[in-house]
Amino acid sequence: MKRTVLALALTAAAFSAQASDLDYSYVEGAYSKLDVGPGNLDGFSIDGSLKFNDSFYGFAGYQKNDQSGISLDEYNIGAGFRKAINDKTDWVSELSYIRDSGNIANSLIKVDDNGYRIATGVRSMVSDKFELNGKVNYTDAGDFGDGFGVGIGAVYHVNDSFGITAGYDYADRSGSDLNGWNLGARFSF
């Protein structure tokens, strides 16, 4: 009996969330550039995250890129789980619904489809002001393809409320390479 109680206590301690210095309640906006096939599309993104408790958070975002009559949009909404590795680093896992739409030549050709993305990775405060993050993901977006991807990013925290963000995302969608870059600002609350 004592061994069972001890095993349960150790298991609970192992799975309990530790506090970390990472913030999960913020909004951010960014300039984005998307390289798809033969073209480069300029655009913007708006993203947000809200911490529900020490383990779970929700997030949503919108990205729009266009150039010379070609427009690509993506909406996403999802939930994530975080587990502190130590007081500076979290392991995160996310599941999200996505909706992609493409428009060529002012609606002459228009494609819309939805799907899901599952991702896992690490966020870490490598110094008092500098955060790095990286994730691997799998996306299935119907007519927009499916495949694995990777994203890396950084946040320079100017103060407790404001940060400067930068990131790179790569995705293989059914044999087509997507490369995206962004530079923006984050407001944490």
GIVENTA-V669764 format. One line per field, one symbol per residue. phi: phi as a letter, one per 30 degrees, with the letter a starting at -180 (. if undefined). burial: I if it has 16 or more other ideal C-beta (glycine too) atoms within 10 Angstrom, else O. Layout:
# GIVENTA-V669764
phi = ???
burial = ???
This chain:
# GIVENTA-V669764
phi = .dddddddddddddcddcdbddccbabbbbdbbbcbhdbcccabbbbabbddadcbbcaaabbbbaahicbbbbcbbabbbbbddadcbbcbbbbbdbbcbbbbhhidbbbbababbbbblbbbddadcbccbabcbbbbbhddjblcabbbabbcddadcbbccaabbbbcchicdcbbbbbabbccb
burial = OOOOOOOOOOOOOOOOOOOIOIIIOIOIIIOIOIOIOOOOIOIOIOIIIOIOOOOOIIIIIOIIIOOOOIIIIIIIOIOIOIIIOOOIIIOIOIOIOIIIIIIOOOOOOOOOOOIOIOIOIOIIIOOOOOIOIOIOIOIIIOOIIIIOIOIOIIIOIOOOOOIOIOIOIOIOIOOOOIOIOIOIOIOIO
